[in-house]
Amino acid sequence: MDTRLVPIGLVVLVVAAGLLVMRLRSRGATAVVSPFMPNPSNDTVVICQGWDEAELTKILADFARIYERRLPAAQPFHVEHRRDQFRIHFPNDIEPTLLSFLVNYLQYPKDFDLPSHHILVVGIVTLTTAFPIPREDYVGKKARIYVPSNDQRYDEVYFAVGSEYFRQPFTNMAWKASADGRIPDGIEALR
């Protein structure tokens, strides 16, 4: 083996790593995420409309079965029925990733006739460092999580923090700023 090629290979590797870091930073992928620490006194709620009680029970049971290793074994959900809405609380908290997945799954559950329903879902959460937030000053702020209007991807949610909007694709879970919030009609009425 020619030992003169080793330093050249090392230089190429270092340059490639530096370019990768610069590219990730330019994409806004600098969010530092802390490990999730459950907060039993969390104020997280998911509000949904358009399912009946039996349908919602089945959807939540399916979701709990899919993510049973990541959800608390005892009472992952507490559901309240108010007028035409269901409010889902999390007595033992829920990981940010699973919260995003749940909002999406409530919109697109498996084995349901989706065209025959008009479903609205919004999650409301106080942000922590366990979320992939783009800036530290978002910690402690309220965010709304929803599936965007005219969704064609079926594998993402949007976060609204004040008047700022972020797309969260499930391919990498990183928040990407969006100029258009794509808020579905009727979401604002869910409170």
Secondary structure by P-SEA (a helix, b strand, c coil): ccccaaaaaaaaaaaaaaaaaaaaaaaccccccccbbbbccccbbbbbccccaaaaaaaaaaaaaaccccccccccbbbbbcccbbbbbbcccccaaaaaaaaaaaaccccccccccbbbbbbbbbccccccccccccccbbbbbbbbcccccccbbbbbcccbbbbbbccccbbbbbccccccccccccc
